[in-house]
Amino acid sequence: MYLHIALENVDNMECYGVVEIGTPKQKLPVLLDTGSDTFWVSGVSTTLPDGSPLSNVSTRGPLFDPSSSLSYKPGSKYFEQSYGDNSVATGVEVRDSVTLGSYCSKKQPFGLVNNTTPRIFSGDTSGVMGMAFKRPDKSSPFCSSPDRTQPGGILTLGGLNSLLISGEVNYINVTKKDYWQITVDHVTVNGVRIRKSIVNQGFIDTGHPLIQAPKAVVEAVYARISGAENVEGWFYIPCDSNVSFGMNLGGQSYEIPPADFITQEDSNKRNGLCRGQVVGSDNYPTWIMGSLFIRNFYTVFNASKPARVGFAKPANNYQSLLGGSPM
């Protein structure tokens, strides 16, 4: 049985779905994150095993109230989830009934969080549903983005939504199951292959808003763009640049539209220059292909053997099917 779940996004950068927890059900929006595998929500009057009270939760969505759930099972195991930007969510591991669409898991373990790093992510969300294979030491980073929400894409569980795709799905086998990691053949700028793009692995991460790579690789990318400037680690290029940035995966090229390559936010513009959305960081030795990449394609996460990730071109009328928003 296929299950279609409508999503909401924040400025096309982060995707949220609604889960229902407890008896009776409490609706909570959570970030769907393929870069981590833990599930947690912020709670009302949460206490840790040592008796510590609710202290500093920076999530802005509704809080789960365990006292209102007849199926809630308290726990005593400490819960902690850290992310690559050093943000952290801590609390206690508990169990309750969790429903996503028509799927229900009784006595599902999850983190009931009572403390988070300030602004751990954007939007009015209550927590994170990790969708990676197993727990990495640190998950991918969350980055701030403007607080504008709009109808988003759609999450399909159990199969493909054939109405949204054009042509065949190109599948690439997963090379490492810590994340949805695949081989990156090479990258191009304006059709020219970047010789320093020797980083040949990347993972698909719905929890990361941009595209990230090691600093040396990103420097080589912007070296091919006229007028690019490095300002404190961020690259800026002329706002009227018509940059074609492509990633070759599974023998096919996937290009990011020029309008997506640079930020459209006034706060990230300076002297006629706009900030590039491909960013450098040495936290990971791989590419990270976040929402900036994913939203331009129909993306499939297939956990069967062999595990693989697939990409397809969206149907010509996909935006009308999704209410006018990207994938």
Summary of the structure (lengths in Angstrom):
residues: 327
radius of gyration: 20.0
end to end distance: 21.8
largest distance: 61.9
contacts: 1104
relative contact order: 0.18
helix: 9%
strand: 46%
